[in-house]
Amino acid sequence: ACFVSPYRLFVVRSDSMEPTFTVGCVVVSERVRDGTELRVGDVVTYKNPAVPFTITHRIVEVTERGFVTKGDNLNEDDGEIPGEWVKYRVVGKGW
């Protein structure tokens, strides 16, 4: 039998979310099925098709089209991102 988990592990590769998540930290994320369940304060992982990596940042605003996200350690937000880019919500921190 095959088991498919709703969770995925991501390794933090930058300091943009310090001190919440440090470089090398593993975060446990659950698949987002419906973006309407996401709220300001949630940390999400999204994929911008213009860059070759995923981004894990905090939602600072919910908009009609999606979300505005920002790294805890950054001065500038990411701007508005479409809701369909958001694939995972962080639910825990590993090692």
C-alpha positions as CSV (number, residue, x, y, z in Angstrom):
1,A,0.0,0.0,0.0
2,C,1.1,3.5,-0.7
3,F,0.7,6.3,1.9
4,V,0.5,9.9,0.7
5,S,1.1,12.5,3.4
6,P,-0.5,16.0,3.3
7,Y,2.7,17.3,4.8
8,R,6.0,18.3,3.2
9,L,9.4,19.3,4.6
10,F,11.2,22.4,3.4
11,V,14.8,23.5,4.4
12,V,15.1,27.2,5.1
13,R,17.9,28.5,2.7
14,S,17.9,32.3,3.7
15,D,17.8,34.5,6.7
16,S,14.6,36.2,5.6
17,M,12.5,34.6,8.3
18,E,14.9,35.0,11.2
19,P,14.6,34.7,14.2
20,T,11.5,32.6,13.6
21,F,13.3,30.2,11.2
22,T,17.1,30.1,10.9
23,V,19.1,29.0,7.9
24,G,19.2,25.2,7.7
25,C,16.0,24.8,9.8
26,V,13.4,22.3,8.5
27,V,9.8,23.5,8.5
28,V,6.8,21.1,8.3
29,S,4.1,22.3,6.0
30,E,0.7,21.1,5.0
31,R,-0.8,21.4,1.6
32,V,-3.2,24.3,1.1
33,R,-6.4,23.1,-0.5
34,D,-8.4,26.2,-0.2
35,G,-6.7,29.6,0.1
36,T,-9.8,31.0,2.0
37,E,-8.5,29.2,5.1
38,L,-5.4,31.3,5.2
39,R,-5.1,34.3,7.6
40,V,-2.8,37.2,8.3
41,G,0.0,35.8,10.5
42,D,0.1,32.4,8.7
43,V,3.5,31.4,7.3
44,V,3.1,30.0,3.8
45,T,5.3,28.5,1.1
46,Y,4.7,29.7,-2.4
47,K,6.2,29.3,-5.8
48,N,6.7,32.3,-8.0
49,P,7.0,30.9,-11.6
50,A,9.7,33.6,-12.3
51,V,12.2,32.2,-9.8
52,P,13.6,28.7,-9.5
53,F,12.9,28.2,-5.8
54,T,10.1,28.3,-3.3
55,I,9.6,31.2,-0.8
56,T,8.4,30.8,2.8
57,H,7.1,34.1,4.2
58,R,4.4,35.4,6.5
59,I,1.0,36.7,5.3
60,V,0.7,40.4,6.2
61,E,-2.4,41.1,4.2
62,V,-5.2,39.2,2.5
63,T,-6.4,40.8,-0.8
64,E,-9.1,40.1,-3.3
65,R,-6.6,38.3,-5.6
66,G,-4.3,36.7,-3.1
67,F,-1.9,37.8,-0.4
68,V,0.8,40.2,0.5
69,T,3.7,38.3,2.2
70,K,6.9,39.4,3.9
71,G,9.9,37.8,5.5
72,D,10.1,38.5,9.3
73,N,13.6,39.8,8.9
74,L,13.0,42.0,5.8
75,N,12.0,45.6,5.6
76,E,10.1,45.3,2.3
77,D,7.1,43.0,1.6
78,D,6.9,40.8,-1.5
79,G,4.0,42.7,-3.0
80,E,0.8,41.0,-3.8
81,I,1.0,37.4,-4.8
82,P,-1.8,35.5,-6.5
83,G,-3.5,33.0,-4.2
84,E,-2.8,30.1,-6.6
85,W,0.9,30.5,-6.0
86,V,0.5,29.5,-2.3
87,K,0.9,25.7,-2.0
88,Y,1.7,25.1,1.7
89,R,1.1,26.5,5.2
90,V,3.9,26.0,7.8
91,V,2.5,24.0,10.7
92,G,5.7,23.3,12.7
93,K,9.4,23.5,12.9
94,G,11.8,20.6,12.8
95,W,15.5,20.6,13.5
